Amino acid sequence: MKPKHRGGYTREHTTLCERTLLTLLRGLGPWKKGLYLAGGLVPHFLFAETAYAGTTDVDLVLDLELLADIEAYRTLERNLRDLGFERGESDEGRAQHFRWTRAIAQRSTIVLDLMCDN
């Protein structure tokens, strides 16, 4: 769940998101060429000296040409599972194909949202 105000973001959680991004870039092999960072982690890298609220997730845009067939997506799915991610679930308990979670640190979970480029 996203914090309702700036004070709800912590430097620790943003650091965990940054580390998760690095893990993804190292562990996804050829997939990393088709990933583009979006969302709340972008200002952290663009404006390091400014007051930055933080983020609680990692948002990546996928190049759909790399996932043109179902087997390509299954390979990406296997890579994510190998990195310790689990498929996210909706409030109703249904699998979310675009959201993955990974429990890290003590009582912290990082959310990975995969988005399409169009």
C-alpha positions in Angstrom: 0.0 0.0 0.0 1.3 3.4 -1.0 1.8 6.0 1.8 -0.8 8.8 1.9 1.7 11.5 2.5 5.4 12.2 2.1 6.3 11.3 5.7 5.2 7.7 4.9 8.1 7.1 2.6 11.4 6.0 4.2 15.0 6.2 2.9 15.4 2.5 3.8 12.5 1.4 1.5 13.8 3.5 -1.3 17.3 1.9 -0.9 15.7 -1.5 -1.0 13.9 -0.6 -4.2 17.3 0.6 -5.7 18.9 -2.7 -4.7 16.1 -4.6 -6.2 16.5 -2.7 -9.5 20.2 -3.7 -9.5 19.3 -7.3 -8.8 16.9 -7.3 -11.7 19.5 -5.7 -14.0 22.1 -8.4 -13.1 19.7 -11.3 -13.1 17.5 -10.8 -16.1 20.2 -11.3 -18.7 19.0 -10.4 -22.2 15.7 -9.1 -20.9 17.4 -6.0 -19.3 17.9 -4.6 -22.8 14.1 -4.2 -23.1 13.5 -2.7 -19.7 13.1 1.0 -19.0 12.8 2.5 -15.5 9.6 4.5 -14.8 7.7 5.7 -11.8 8.9 6.9 -8.4 12.5 5.7 -8.6 13.3 7.9 -11.6 13.6 11.2 -9.6 16.0 9.4 -7.2 18.5 9.0 -10.1 17.8 12.3 -11.9 17.7 14.7 -8.9 19.8 13.2 -6.2 20.4 16.5 -4.5 16.8 17.6 -4.2 14.3 16.7 -1.5 12.9 13.4 -2.6 10.0 11.7 -0.9 10.9 8.2 -1.9 9.2 5.1 -3.4 7.9 1.8 -2.3 8.1 -0.1 -5.6 10.0 -0.5 -8.8 8.2 0.3 -12.1 9.6 -1.0 -15.3 8.3 -0.6 -18.9 8.8 -3.7 -21.0 9.6 -3.6 -24.7 6.7 -5.7 -26.1 8.7 -6.8 -29.1 10.9 -8.9 -26.8 7.8 -10.6 -25.5 6.1 -11.3 -28.8 5.2 -14.9 -28.0 4.0 -16.7 -24.9 7.3 -18.6 -24.5 9.3 -15.4 -24.2 7.0 -14.3 -21.3 7.3 -17.7 -19.6 11.1 -17.3 -19.8 10.8 -13.8 -18.2 8.5 -15.3 -15.5 11.1 -18.1 -14.8 13.8 -15.5 -14.4 11.8 -13.5 -12.0 11.0 -16.6 -9.9 14.7 -17.5 -9.9 15.4 -14.0 -8.4 12.9 -14.7 -5.6 9.9 -12.9 -6.9 6.3 -14.2 -6.6 3.3 -13.2 -8.7 1.3 -10.5 -7.1 -2.4 -11.0 -6.1 -5.4 -8.7 -6.3 -7.5 -8.0 -3.2 -9.7 -10.8 -4.4 -6.8 -13.3 -4.5 -6.5 -13.4 -8.3 -3.0 -13.6 -9.9 -1.7 -10.3 -11.4 0.5 -10.9 -14.4 2.0 -7.4 -14.3 2.8 -7.3 -10.5 5.5 -9.3 -8.7 6.6 -9.1 -5.1 9.8 -10.1 -3.3 10.2 -10.3 0.5 13.5 -8.7 1.5 15.1 -7.4 4.6 13.1 -7.6 7.8 9.4 -7.3 7.2 9.8 -5.5 3.9 8.3 -6.4 0.6 9.2 -4.8 -2.7 6.6 -4.6 -5.4 7.7 -4.8 -9.1 5.2 -3.4 -11.6 5.7 -4.4 -15.2 4.2 -2.0 -17.7 3.8 -2.0 -21.5 5.3 0.6 -23.8 2.0 1.2 -25.6 
